[in-house]
Each structure stands twice: as C-alpha cells, then as structure tokens.
Amino acid sequence: VRPRPHPETHRLYKQKLEEVSKLQDSCSNAIARQRKKLKELTVSLEECKETPSPEEINAINGIQESIKDRPNVFFEMESFLPKKNGLYLSLVLGNVNVTLLNKHSKFAYKDEYEKFKLVLTVLLLVFSFTCRFVFTIDALFNFLLVWYYCTLTIRESILISNGSRIKGWWVFHHYVFCFLSGVMLTWPEGILYQMFRNQFLTYCLYQSFVQFLQYYYQSGCLYRLRALGESHNMDLTVEGFQSWMWRGLTFLLPFLFFGHFWQLYNGLTLFRMAQLPECKEWQVFMCGCSYLVLFMGNFSTTLGVVYHKYIHNQDKSKSL
C-alpha cells in the first residue's frame, strides 16, 4: 500500500509557502528602502565634503569605505528573491518567476547550462564538418544554429536573474549570432551563397573547436578558483576572455584573436560580394554587417581586458 500524504502535513506546507512569500516581499521592500537611504547618504556625504575639518574628512572617508560593498551585498540578497523579468524574458516567458530559491538549485541549473553548451558545441562541430561533404543539410545546420543561440540567450537571462555575473558584450554577442544565424537560414542557395558557403562552414568548424577548448579549460579554471574562494559559484564559461582567466588561460588568446580577425575577413568578403552586379539578395549585406559588429565587439572587449590587466600588473610591480 502506497503511503498517502497526511492532510495536516499538506496544510502546514501551504502555510509555510505563504510565510515564505510574505518574507520575500518584506526583504524586497527592506532592500529598496536601504538603497534609497544609501543614495541619500551618499549625496549628503558629498555635500559635507565641501567645507569639512580634517576630523570630518576622516569620518566621511570611513563611512564611504564602510558602505562601498553594500551594493554587492544587496545584489547577493536579491539573487534569492523573486524579481520582475527583464524585457527579453518578459517577451519570451511572460511574468513567470524564474528565481531559484536555494544554492543547490542555482548551481544545478548552471551546471546543466554548461553541459548544454558542451553537447551543442560538439554537435555543431560534427554538423559543420559533415556539411562540407553533404550539400543537402545546410538549412538544418542553420536552423540548429538559430535554435542554439535563441535557447542560449534565454538560459543566460535566467542565470543572470539568479546571480550569474555574465554581462556586457558576452551576453549581447549571442543576440548578434542569433540574428546572423536567422539571416543565413533565409539566404537562398544561389550562386553567391555557394561562393561563401565553404568559407562559412570552415569558420563554423573553427569556432566550434575554439569554443570546445574554452569550455574545457575555463571549467577547470573556475573549479580551482571556486575551491580557493576566488570565484563566485554562479560564474560561467564564456566565448571570450575575462580577467579571471589571466592565470593559466592566456594560451587561448591567439586562438581567440585569430577567430576575431576571421570574422573581419568574413565581413569584408561579404561586402565585396554585395558590390557584384549579380548580387540581389539582401542577406549578403546584412551578414556582412553582423560579422563586422561581432569583430569590433569581440576584438575591442578582449583587447580591453588584456590592456587593463597589463596596466594593473604594471601598477602592482611599481608598488613593490
């Protein structure tokens, strides 16, 4: 005989859910009030700095130092509280609450996201290689790219809502890839498509290989940093270079820069094709623009990380 849930246990469960909901609202309101007071305090401290005495300057600096980490504390608290979805998640999912309420669930979802990226990267690697010899599955390959990047942007938005710190260009460039893949899917298989096809497939093959390298080495690096307490539990592998990768992963930089310049080469190739008299497809110019945006964003972001790390190391060596 299967055991049945006791009615009293179920009633207690629903009661606790209501209590949790009230506590969540209370915490969210308290954080909002604290943010407002912190903003007012910051303005007041700036006004006090205009005509202070030496004792007041020391007191003001001490207060400013003590409140410097408060935004990070609020961010950590809010990662466990329900929040309104951003524009993208609202359009895709509506107002569904996507906040996971415990660390185990958050880490399990992050781990599943990483496995999803690995499996699809290997699948895209196989597909891009197969397409070089099988000419009838190009549409399927491009559809797989569209589905992969659309799914990736949704999962990343959910992870950001749960405290992951992937942001800036490494989020936006997946939207650009999603748009680019959609345009490639609609490109008719005419003369111009055949002219660009082998270059595109070879680039996809190389990109999948580099993404596999990044996942393999970044995941190991993140595991070590988490064990040493130098990395956040919700930090993710990315298809680029960030400051935490400086120790042990600089050998990836030549692969990344080569891929960035390949994107520039793809863009210039497509712009030259767009000037041909037989070019009637709008997809040629739009793909060229997309590759140019990807090159500028990827190259400038990676170069910025390297430059800031170099300046930081220079300042550190001078202080010794």
C-alpha positions in Angstrom: 0.0 0.0 0.0 1.4 3.4 -1.0 1.7 5.9 1.8 -0.6 8.9 1.4 0.4 12.4 2.3 -1.2 13.4 5.6 -3.7 16.4 5.2 -2.1 18.1 8.2 1.4 17.9 6.5 0.0 19.4 3.3 -1.8 22.2 5.2 1.5 23.0 7.0 3.3 23.0 3.7 0.9 25.6 2.2 1.1 27.7 5.4 4.9 27.8 5.1 4.7 28.8 1.5 2.6 31.8 2.4 5.0 32.7 5.1 7.9 32.5 2.7 6.1 34.7 0.2 5.5 37.3 2.9 9.1 37.2 4.0 10.2 37.6 0.3 8.1 40.7 0.0 9.4 42.1 3.3 13.0 41.5 2.3 12.5 43.1 -1.1 10.9 46.2 0.4 13.6 46.5 3.0 16.3 46.3 0.3 14.5 49.0 -1.7 14.4 51.3 1.4 18.1 50.6 2.1 19.0 51.5 -1.4 17.1 54.8 -1.2 18.7 55.7 2.2 22.2 54.7 0.8 21.7 57.1 -2.1 20.6 59.9 0.2 23.5 59.3 2.5 26.0 59.4 -0.5 24.6 62.7 -1.6 24.8 64.1 2.0 28.4 63.0 2.3 29.4 64.7 -0.9 27.8 67.9 0.4 29.6 67.6 3.7 32.9 67.4 1.8 32.7 71.0 0.6 33.8 72.7 3.8 35.0 70.0 6.2 37.5 69.9 9.0 40.3 67.3 9.0 38.4 65.2 11.6 35.3 65.3 9.4 37.2 64.2 6.3 38.5 61.1 8.1 34.9 60.4 9.4 33.4 60.8 5.9 36.1 58.6 4.3 35.4 56.0 6.9 31.7 56.0 6.2 32.2 55.9 2.4 34.6 52.9 2.9 32.1 51.1 5.0 29.2 51.5 2.5 31.3 50.7 -0.6 30.4 47.0 -0.5 26.7 47.4 0.2 25.6 47.2 -3.5 27.3 43.8 -3.7 25.6 42.7 -0.6 22.2 43.8 -2.0 22.9 42.0 -5.2 23.7 38.8 -3.4 20.5 39.1 -1.3 18.3 39.8 -4.4 19.6 36.8 -6.2 17.5 34.7 -3.8 14.4 36.9 -4.1 11.7 37.0 -6.8 12.1 39.9 -9.2 10.5 41.2 -12.3 11.8 39.7 -15.5 13.7 41.9 -17.9 12.3 42.9 -21.3 13.6 39.8 -23.1 12.4 37.2 -20.6 9.0 39.1 -20.4 8.6 38.8 -24.1 9.5 35.1 -24.2 8.1 33.8 -20.9 5.8 36.5 -19.6 5.8 37.3 -15.9 6.8 33.8 -14.7 9.1 33.9 -11.7 12.4 32.3 -12.7 14.3 32.9 -9.5 15.6 29.7 -7.9 15.4 29.8 -4.1 18.4 27.8 -2.9 22.0 27.4 -3.9 21.7 23.8 -4.9 19.0 24.5 -7.5 21.0 27.5 -8.8 24.2 25.5 -9.2 22.4 22.6 -10.7 20.8 24.8 -13.3 24.2 26.5 -14.1 25.8 23.0 -14.4 23.0 21.9 -16.8 23.6 25.1 -18.8 27.3 24.3 -19.1 26.5 20.7 -20.2 24.0 22.0 -22.8 26.7 24.3 -24.3 29.2 21.4 -24.4 26.9 19.0 -26.1 25.7 21.5 -28.7 29.2 22.7 -29.4 30.3 19.1 -30.2 27.1 18.6 -32.3 27.8 21.9 -34.3 31.4 20.7 -34.8 30.1 17.5 -36.3 27.5 19.2 -38.4 29.8 21.9 -39.8 32.3 19.1 -40.8 29.5 17.0 -42.4 28.1 19.9 -44.4 31.4 20.2 -46.2 30.6 16.9 -47.9 26.8 16.7 -47.7 25.2 19.6 -49.6 21.5 18.9 -48.6 21.6 19.7 -44.8 22.7 23.3 -44.9 19.2 24.5 -43.9 19.1 22.0 -41.0 22.6 23.3 -39.8 21.5 26.9 -39.9 18.2 26.1 -38.1 20.3 24.3 -35.4 22.4 27.5 -35.0 19.3 29.7 -34.7 17.8 27.3 -32.1 21.0 27.0 -30.2 21.6 30.8 -29.8 17.9 31.5 -29.1 18.0 28.9 -26.3 21.3 30.2 -25.0 20.1 33.7 -24.6 17.0 32.6 -22.7 19.1 30.4 -20.4 21.6 33.1 -19.8 18.9 35.6 -18.9 17.5 33.1 -16.3 21.0 32.7 -14.9 21.6 36.4 -14.7 18.3 36.7 -12.7 19.7 34.1 -10.3 23.0 35.9 -9.7 25.3 34.9 -12.5 27.7 37.7 -13.4 28.0 37.2 -17.2 27.2 40.7 -18.6 28.1 43.3 -21.2 29.3 42.2 -24.6 29.4 38.4 -23.8 25.7 38.5 -23.4 24.9 40.8 -26.3 27.1 39.0 -28.9 24.8 35.9 -28.6 21.9 38.0 -29.7 24.0 39.1 -32.7 24.8 35.5 -33.5 21.1 34.6 -33.2 20.3 37.4 -35.8 23.1 36.3 -38.1 22.0 32.6 -38.0 18.5 33.7 -38.8 19.6 35.7 -41.8 21.8 32.8 -43.0 18.8 30.4 -42.7 16.8 32.7 -45.1 19.6 33.1 -47.6 18.6 31.3 -50.9 21.1 28.7 -52.2 22.1 30.7 -55.3 25.5 31.5 -56.8 26.5 34.0 -54.1 25.6 31.6 -51.3 27.7 28.9 -52.9 30.6 31.4 -53.2 30.5 32.0 -49.4 29.4 28.5 -48.2 32.8 26.8 -47.8 34.3 29.8 -46.0 31.3 30.0 -43.7 31.4 26.3 -42.9 35.2 26.3 -42.2 34.7 29.3 -39.9 31.9 27.5 -38.0 34.2 24.4 -37.7 37.0 26.5 -36.2 34.6 28.4 -33.9 33.2 25.2 -32.5 36.7 23.9 -31.9 37.7 27.0 -30.1 34.5 27.0 -28.0 35.2 23.4 -27.0 38.8 24.4 -25.9 37.4 27.3 -23.9 34.8 25.2 -22.2 37.3 22.5 -21.3 39.9 24.8 -19.8 37.6 27.5 -18.4 35.5 25.0 -16.5 38.7 23.5 -14.9 39.9 27.1 -14.0 36.6 28.0 -12.5 36.6 24.9 -10.4 40.0 25.7 -9.0 39.1 29.3 -8.3 35.9 28.3 -6.5 37.8 25.9 -4.4 40.2 28.7 -3.4 37.3 31.1 -2.7 38.4 33.4 -5.5 35.4 32.9 -7.8 31.6 33.2 -7.4 29.6 30.0 -7.5 27.4 31.3 -10.4 30.3 32.4 -12.7 30.0 30.9 -16.2 32.3 29.9 -19.0 32.1 32.4 -21.8 33.1 32.5 -25.5 35.7 35.2 -24.9 38.3 36.3 -22.4 37.8 37.8 -18.9 40.1 38.9 -16.2 39.8 35.8 -14.1 41.2 33.7 -17.0 44.6 35.6 -16.8 46.2 32.9 -14.7 46.6 29.8 -16.8 44.4 30.5 -19.8 46.5 33.2 -21.7 47.4 30.5 -24.3 43.8 30.8 -25.6 44.4 34.4 -26.7 46.0 33.6 -30.1 43.1 31.3 -30.9 40.6 34.0 -29.9 42.3 36.8 -31.9 42.6 34.6 -34.9 38.8 33.9 -34.7 38.1 37.7 -34.3 40.1 38.5 -37.5 38.3 35.7 -39.3 35.1 37.4 -38.5 36.5 40.6 -40.0 37.6 38.6 -43.1 34.0 37.2 -43.4 32.6 40.7 -43.2 34.9 42.1 -45.9 34.3 39.1 -48.1 30.5 39.7 -47.9 30.8 43.4 -48.5 32.8 42.7 -51.7 30.2 40.2 -52.8 27.4 42.8 -52.2 29.0 45.0 -54.8 28.8 42.4 -57.5 26.3 43.1 -60.3 24.6 39.7 -59.8 24.0 40.3 -56.1 20.3 40.7 -55.5 20.0 39.1 -52.0 19.7 41.5 -49.0 21.2 38.7 -46.8 24.7 39.4 -48.2 24.9 42.9 -46.8 23.2 42.1 -43.5 25.5 39.2 -42.8 28.5 41.4 -43.6 27.3 44.0 -41.1 26.7 41.3 -38.5 30.2 39.9 -38.9 31.7 43.4 -38.6 29.8 44.1 -35.4 31.0 40.8 -34.0 34.6 41.6 -34.9 34.5 45.1 -33.4 32.8 43.9 -30.2 34.9 40.8 -29.6 38.2 42.4 -30.5 37.7 45.6 -28.5 36.4 43.7 -25.4 39.2 41.1 -25.4 41.8 43.8 -26.1 40.3 45.9 -23.2 40.7 43.0 -20.8 44.3 42.4 -21.8 45.1 46.2 -21.6 43.5 46.6 -18.1 45.3 43.5 -16.8 48.6 44.8 -18.2 48.1 48.2 -16.5 47.1 46.5 -13.3 50.3 44.4 -13.3 52.4 47.5 -14.1 50.9 49.4 -11.1 51.4 46.3 -8.9 55.1 46.0 -9.8 55.7 49.7 -9.1 54.2 49.4 -5.7 56.6 46.5 -4.7 
